[in-house]
């Protein structure tokens, strides 16, 4: 009887550890995805670059005009790329729909609608002005 209790306790601890590890890994992965997504926009890209090179405030002031210009171009490129991809997907749908059954066409429309909704939910809100200190605090809340 005592052995069964020990086995049950060990199995319970293993199960708890597995569940805790799963949710911890998921949390860390989501945080990493959000950090990468921030770099699509100019303020996030700038902050990430300053963080990577460990620029002090004086260097940031000196680098800001150059980095800001390129960060804007990178963000613009991302937006243009997204629009181009949407146009290509829409064109593909127009070409393949005549070859699909009515049921398949409905499935394609439903998939496209669902995908667009999911992308809207995931898209971070755009900020016109960005305070580098507040972004740094969001990233490193300690």
C-alpha positions as CSV (number, residue, x, y, z in Angstrom):
1,X,0.0,0.0,0.0
2,X,2.8,2.4,0.9
3,X,4.5,1.6,-2.5
4,X,1.3,2.6,-4.3
5,X,1.2,5.9,-2.5
6,X,4.8,6.6,-3.5
7,X,4.2,5.6,-7.1
8,X,1.1,7.8,-7.2
9,X,3.0,10.8,-5.7
10,X,5.9,10.4,-8.2
11,X,3.5,10.1,-11.1
12,X,1.6,13.2,-9.9
13,X,4.8,15.2,-9.6
14,X,5.9,14.1,-13.1
15,X,2.4,15.1,-14.4
16,X,2.5,18.5,-12.7
17,X,6.1,19.1,-14.0
18,X,5.0,18.2,-17.5
19,X,2.0,20.6,-17.4
20,X,4.0,23.4,-15.9
21,X,6.8,22.9,-18.4
22,X,4.3,23.0,-21.3
23,X,2.7,26.2,-20.2
24,X,6.0,27.9,-19.4
25,X,7.4,26.9,-22.9
26,X,4.2,28.2,-24.5
27,X,4.5,31.6,-22.6
28,X,8.1,32.0,-23.6
29,X,7.4,31.1,-27.3
30,X,4.6,33.6,-27.4
31,X,6.8,36.4,-25.9
32,X,9.5,35.7,-28.5
33,X,6.9,35.8,-31.3
34,X,5.7,39.2,-30.1
35,X,9.3,40.5,-29.9
36,X,9.9,39.5,-33.5
37,X,6.6,41.0,-34.6
38,X,7.5,44.3,-32.9
39,X,10.4,44.6,-35.3
40,X,8.1,44.9,-38.3
41,X,7.4,48.4,-37.3
42,X,9.9,51.3,-37.1
43,X,9.9,51.9,-33.3
44,X,10.3,48.2,-32.5
45,X,13.1,47.8,-35.0
46,X,14.9,50.8,-33.7
47,X,14.6,49.7,-30.1
48,X,15.8,46.2,-30.9
49,X,18.8,47.5,-32.8
50,X,19.8,49.8,-29.9
51,X,19.4,46.9,-27.6
52,X,21.5,44.5,-29.7
53,X,24.4,47.0,-30.0
54,X,24.0,48.1,-26.4
55,X,23.9,51.8,-27.4
56,X,24.0,54.3,-24.6
57,X,21.7,57.3,-24.7
58,X,24.3,59.5,-26.3
59,X,24.9,57.0,-29.1
60,X,21.2,56.6,-29.6
61,X,20.9,60.4,-30.2
62,X,23.7,60.3,-32.7
63,X,22.4,57.2,-34.5
64,X,18.7,58.1,-34.4
65,X,18.4,60.0,-37.7
66,X,20.0,57.2,-39.7
67,X,18.4,54.3,-37.9
68,X,15.0,56.0,-37.9
69,X,15.2,56.5,-41.7
70,X,16.0,52.9,-42.3
71,X,13.6,51.6,-39.8
72,X,10.8,53.5,-41.6
73,X,11.9,52.0,-44.9
74,X,12.0,48.5,-43.5
75,X,8.5,49.0,-42.0
76,X,7.2,50.4,-45.3
77,X,8.8,47.4,-47.1
78,X,6.9,45.0,-44.8
79,X,3.6,46.8,-45.5
80,X,4.1,46.7,-49.2
81,X,5.1,43.0,-49.1
82,X,2.0,42.2,-47.1
83,X,-0.2,44.0,-49.7
84,X,1.6,42.3,-52.6
85,X,1.0,38.9,-50.9
86,X,-2.7,39.7,-50.5
87,X,-3.0,40.6,-54.2
88,X,-1.2,37.4,-55.2
89,X,-3.5,35.3,-53.0
90,X,-6.6,37.0,-54.3
91,X,-5.4,36.4,-57.9
92,X,-4.8,32.7,-57.2
93,X,-8.3,32.4,-55.7
94,X,-9.8,33.9,-58.8
95,X,-7.9,31.4,-61.0
96,X,-8.6,28.3,-59.0
97,X,-12.3,28.9,-58.1
98,X,-13.6,27.9,-61.5
99,X,-11.8,24.6,-61.0
100,X,-13.4,23.9,-57.6
101,X,-16.7,22.3,-56.7
102,X,-19.2,24.6,-54.9
103,X,-18.3,22.9,-51.6
104,X,-14.6,23.5,-52.2
105,X,-15.2,27.1,-53.1
106,X,-17.1,27.6,-49.9
107,X,-14.3,26.0,-47.9
108,X,-11.8,28.2,-49.6
109,X,-13.9,31.3,-48.8
110,X,-14.4,30.2,-45.2
111,X,-10.6,29.5,-44.8
112,X,-9.8,33.0,-46.3
113,X,-12.2,34.8,-44.0
114,X,-11.0,32.9,-40.9
115,X,-7.4,33.6,-41.8
116,X,-8.0,37.3,-42.3
117,X,-9.8,37.5,-38.9
118,X,-6.9,35.7,-37.2
119,X,-4.4,38.0,-38.7
120,X,-6.4,41.0,-37.6
121,X,-6.5,39.7,-34.0
122,X,-2.7,39.0,-34.0
123,X,-1.7,42.4,-35.5
124,X,-0.3,44.6,-32.8
125,X,-1.8,48.1,-32.6
126,X,0.3,50.7,-34.5
127,X,1.7,53.5,-32.5
128,X,2.4,56.9,-34.2
129,X,5.0,58.0,-31.7
130,X,7.0,55.7,-29.6
131,X,8.9,56.4,-26.4
132,X,12.0,54.2,-26.3
133,X,12.0,54.0,-22.5
134,X,8.4,52.7,-22.3
135,X,9.2,50.0,-24.9
136,X,12.3,49.1,-23.0
137,X,10.2,48.8,-19.8
138,X,7.7,46.6,-21.6
139,X,10.4,44.3,-22.8
140,X,12.4,44.2,-19.5
141,X,9.9,44.9,-16.7
142,X,12.5,44.1,-13.9
